[in-house]
Amino acid sequence: MDIAQKIKDDDWFLCIFFSVDIEDATAYKIITRNRSDDVDWFVLFAEFYEEFPQYFYKAYLHLSTSQSLPTEDLLTPVLWKFNGDEILFYVPVTNSIHTLEHIRAFYNTIIKYNEKLQKYNVQCKGTAWVAGFPVNNRGTVIVRDKKEKTYSIDFVGSSIDTGFRLTKFSSPRKLVVSLDLLWLLAESRLTCNDAIFSFLNKAIYYAGRHELKGVLSGKPYPIFWLDTFVSPPVEDRFSATPISCNLNDIIKFCEEFSFKFKDFIRPFIVDDTSKKFGEIPEYSKQQRDILISYKKKKENLRVIPDGTDNIEQNDPSVTGVNKLT
């Protein structure tokens, strides 16, 4: 899938975004900085930046061979960027069933890489969410070298903001997922009978509603997480043990939440090959039409040196895509 072209054409597409970073990274840097031996805090982070993506990609080498999960058009994640200690990935989704494989790969990578991190006495934590384009969220193609035709892609929008807000609730045990991604997972899991996704039947927990700055107009947002601990900690025995969520209850909750909060809509994938999430809400169609109309007007408007506006119907220098040369 050529995301750059879809961005230029204002085509529909849905992406899953993944965030992973080291828990208490600042504290680790301070502690190791003050040690008298040769341990350098940067060794950990240099390995993390290089190795975690490798672990993540390797998780896709052992795909399900079940007929219930078509993998011929399954895409692998793309490294989006490094944001301080955080590594960010994205992957376009063409089939809602594929969300199961993407989350399983990320879930297993968090578990496996935390085993590796035990020698440093630290752990990583992850968050995952979805964002739909071009309505509510936008992609930007930044051209780095015209001759070499190299470019990078950035993403902005309300769903992107929501995802970053959710990262503060994640922990080595809690892989936090956005509500719309959870909706995709729950319905897809009930459709797919593959046993490798059985962890979703008992690993989803609810952490209540919390206010996320700028999200849902200030209304509290429901936090759900996947338990990445192989066995529950002893502390669970001393307090109220979290109860895993029933998949059917999750779907009903998402439907009710969508009905109550118009800012939250059922996720959709245009031409979803699974046929479950292909319906485009009428509101989104209208917003896209407005966007395309605005873009055409902007492309046809060019400012000439004397400061007056001139309409150019076919100006090849205006593409509607941000460029840096």
C-alpha positions in Angstrom: 0.0 0.0 0.0 1.5 3.3 -1.1 0.6 5.6 1.9 2.3 8.6 0.3 0.0 8.4 -2.7 -3.0 7.9 -0.6 -2.1 11.0 1.4 -1.7 13.0 -1.8 -5.0 11.8 -3.2 -6.9 12.2 0.1 -7.9 8.5 -0.1 -9.4 6.6 2.8 -7.1 4.4 4.9 -6.8 3.2 8.5 -3.6 2.7 10.4 -2.7 1.0 13.7 -0.1 3.0 15.6 2.3 1.4 18.2 4.2 3.2 20.9 6.9 1.5 23.1 9.3 3.0 25.6 11.3 2.2 28.7 9.5 2.6 32.0 11.1 5.1 34.4 13.8 5.8 31.7 14.9 9.1 33.4 15.4 7.4 36.7 17.5 4.7 35.1 19.7 7.3 33.4 20.3 9.1 36.7 21.1 5.9 38.7 23.5 4.5 36.1 25.1 8.0 35.6 26.1 8.1 39.2 27.6 4.6 39.3 31.3 4.2 39.6 31.7 1.2 37.2 31.7 1.1 33.4 28.0 0.7 33.0 26.7 3.4 30.6 23.0 4.2 30.5 23.2 4.8 26.7 24.1 1.1 26.1 20.5 0.1 27.1 18.9 2.7 24.9 21.1 2.1 21.9 20.2 -1.6 22.1 16.5 -0.8 22.6 16.4 1.4 19.5 18.1 -1.2 17.3 16.7 -4.4 18.8 13.1 -3.8 19.5 12.1 -3.2 15.9 13.9 -6.4 15.0 12.0 -8.3 17.6 8.8 -6.8 16.4 9.4 -7.7 12.8 10.4 -11.2 13.7 7.1 -11.7 15.4 5.5 -11.6 11.9 7.6 -14.5 10.6 5.4 -17.0 12.3 2.0 -16.1 10.9 -1.1 -18.1 11.5 -1.8 -20.7 8.8 -5.5 -20.9 9.8 -8.0 -20.4 7.0 -9.9 -18.0 9.3 -7.0 -15.5 9.1 -6.0 -14.6 5.5 -2.5 -13.2 5.6 -1.7 -12.8 1.9 -2.3 -9.0 2.1 -1.1 -8.5 5.7 1.4 -5.6 5.9 4.2 -5.4 8.4 4.7 -2.3 10.6 6.8 0.7 9.4 9.1 2.5 11.8 7.5 6.0 12.0 10.0 7.8 14.2 11.9 8.0 17.5 10.5 10.4 20.0 13.0 10.8 22.8 13.0 7.4 24.5 9.9 6.3 22.6 9.8 4.2 19.4 6.7 4.7 17.2 5.4 2.4 14.4 2.5 2.4 12.1 0.9 -0.1 9.8 -2.0 0.3 7.3 -4.9 -2.2 7.8 -6.8 -3.6 4.8 -8.7 -6.3 6.6 -10.1 -5.9 10.1 -9.2 -9.5 10.9 -5.5 -8.5 10.6 -5.8 -6.4 13.7 -5.6 -9.7 15.6 -2.2 -10.5 14.1 -0.8 -7.0 14.6 -1.8 -6.9 18.3 -0.6 -10.5 18.9 2.8 -9.6 17.3 3.1 -6.4 19.5 1.8 -8.2 22.6 4.3 -11.1 22.2 7.2 -8.6 21.4 6.6 -6.7 24.6 6.7 -9.9 26.6 9.8 -11.3 24.8 11.8 -8.1 24.9 11.0 -7.6 28.6 12.7 -11.0 29.2 15.8 -9.6 27.6 15.6 -6.4 29.6 15.8 -8.2 32.9 19.6 -7.9 32.9 19.2 -4.1 33.1 16.5 -4.3 35.8 14.1 -2.3 33.6 11.1 -3.1 31.4 9.4 -1.6 28.4 5.7 -0.7 28.0 3.4 -0.4 25.0 0.3 1.4 23.7 -1.6 0.8 20.5 -4.4 2.8 18.8 -6.0 3.4 15.4 -6.4 6.5 13.3 -8.5 6.9 10.1 -7.6 9.2 7.3 -8.2 11.7 5.7 -11.1 12.8 8.0 -10.2 13.7 11.6 -6.5 12.9 10.9 -4.1 14.0 8.2 -0.9 12.6 6.8 1.9 14.8 5.5 4.5 13.8 3.0 7.8 15.6 3.5 10.2 15.3 0.6 13.8 15.1 1.7 15.6 14.7 -1.6 13.9 15.3 -5.0 16.7 13.5 -7.0 16.8 10.5 -4.7 13.0 10.6 -4.3 13.3 10.0 -0.6 10.6 11.3 1.8 9.2 10.8 5.3 5.6 10.7 6.5 4.2 12.4 9.5 0.7 12.1 11.0 -1.4 14.6 12.9 -5.0 14.6 14.1 -7.4 14.0 17.0 -6.9 10.2 17.0 -3.1 10.6 17.0 -3.4 13.0 20.0 -5.7 10.4 21.8 -3.1 7.7 21.3 -0.3 9.8 22.8 -2.6 10.7 25.8 -3.2 7.0 26.4 0.6 6.2 26.7 0.6 7.6 30.3 -1.7 4.7 31.4 0.5 1.9 30.0 3.0 -0.1 32.1 5.1 -3.3 31.6 2.0 -5.2 32.6 -0.6 -3.0 30.9 -0.6 -2.8 27.1 -3.2 0.0 26.7 -5.4 0.0 23.5 -7.7 2.7 22.3 -11.4 2.0 22.4 -11.9 1.9 18.6 -9.0 -0.5 18.3 -10.6 -2.7 21.0 -13.8 -2.7 19.0 -12.0 -4.0 16.0 -10.2 -6.7 18.1 -13.4 -7.9 19.9 -15.5 -8.4 16.8 -12.6 -9.9 14.8 -11.8 -12.3 17.6 -15.4 -13.6 17.7 -15.2 -14.1 13.9 -11.8 -15.8 14.0 -11.6 -19.2 15.7 -7.8 -19.5 15.5 -6.5 -20.7 18.9 -3.4 -18.5 18.8 -5.7 -15.5 19.6 -7.2 -17.2 22.7 -5.2 -14.8 24.9 -7.7 -12.1 24.0 -10.5 -14.1 25.6 -9.0 -13.5 29.1 -6.4 -10.8 28.8 -8.5 -7.6 28.4 -9.2 -5.5 31.5 -10.9 -2.3 32.2 -9.3 0.6 34.2 -12.2 2.9 34.4 -12.7 6.3 32.7 -10.1 9.1 32.8 -10.0 12.5 31.4 -7.6 12.9 28.5 -6.8 16.5 27.7 -8.6 17.6 24.5 -10.3 14.2 24.0 -14.1 13.8 23.9 -14.6 17.4 24.7 -13.2 16.8 28.2 -15.5 13.8 29.0 -13.7 10.9 30.7 -12.3 8.3 28.3 -12.6 4.5 29.0 -9.2 2.8 29.5 -8.7 -0.8 28.5 -5.6 -2.8 28.6 -4.1 -6.2 27.8 -2.3 -8.1 30.5 1.2 -9.0 29.4 2.2 -10.7 32.6 2.4 -14.5 32.1 1.2 -14.9 35.7 -0.5 -12.3 38.0 1.7 -10.7 40.6 1.3 -11.7 44.3 0.0 -8.2 45.0 -3.3 -9.2 43.2 -4.1 -11.5 46.1 -4.1 -8.6 48.5 -6.3 -6.3 46.6 -9.3 -6.4 44.3 -8.2 -8.7 41.4 -9.1 -7.2 38.0 -11.7 -9.1 36.1 -11.2 -9.8 32.5 -13.7 -8.4 30.1 -16.2 -10.5 28.0 -15.8 -9.9 24.3 -19.5 -9.6 23.7 -19.8 -7.1 26.6 -17.0 -5.0 25.0 -18.8 -4.8 21.7 -22.0 -3.8 23.4 -20.1 -1.2 25.5 -18.5 0.3 22.3 -21.9 0.5 20.6 -23.4 2.3 23.5 -20.5 4.6 23.9 -20.6 5.5 20.1 -24.3 6.2 20.4 -23.8 8.5 23.4 -20.6 10.3 22.2 -20.8 11.6 18.7 -17.1 12.3 18.7 -16.5 8.5 18.8 -17.5 6.5 15.7 -17.3 2.9 14.7 -14.0 2.4 13.0 -14.1 1.5 9.3 -11.8 0.2 6.6 -12.7 1.0 3.0 -13.0 -2.2 1.0 -12.5 -4.3 4.2 -12.0 -7.7 2.8 -13.5 -9.2 6.0 -16.8 -7.3 5.2 -17.3 -6.4 8.8 -16.0 -2.8 9.1 -16.4 -1.5 5.5 -19.4 0.8 6.1 -18.4 4.5 5.9 -20.4 6.8 8.2 -22.3 9.5 6.3 -20.7 12.2 8.4 -17.2 11.1 7.3 -18.3 11.1 3.7 -19.5 14.7 4.1 -16.3 15.8 5.8 -14.1 14.3 3.1 -16.1 16.1 0.4 -15.5 19.4 2.2 -11.8 18.6 2.5 -11.4 17.7 -1.2 -13.3 20.9 -2.2 -11.1 23.0 0.0 -8.0 21.4 -1.3 -8.9 22.0 -4.9 -9.5 25.7 -4.2 -6.2 25.9 -2.4 -4.3 24.2 -5.3 -5.8 26.5 -7.8 -4.8 29.6 -5.9 -1.3 30.9 -6.4 0.2 34.1 -5.0 2.3 36.0 -7.6 5.1 38.5 -6.8 3.0 41.6 -6.9 0.9 40.3 -4.1 -2.3 39.8 -6.1 -4.1 36.4 -6.3 -4.1 34.6 -9.6 -6.1 31.5 -10.5 -4.1 28.8 -12.2 -6.1 25.8 -13.3 -3.2 23.5 -13.9 -0.2 24.7 -11.9 2.1 21.7 -11.5 4.1 23.4 -8.7 1.2 23.2 -6.3 0.5 19.7 -5.1 -1.2 20.2 -1.8 1.6 18.3 -0.1 4.1 20.0 2.3 7.5 19.9 0.8 11.0 20.6 2.2 13.8 20.8 -0.2 
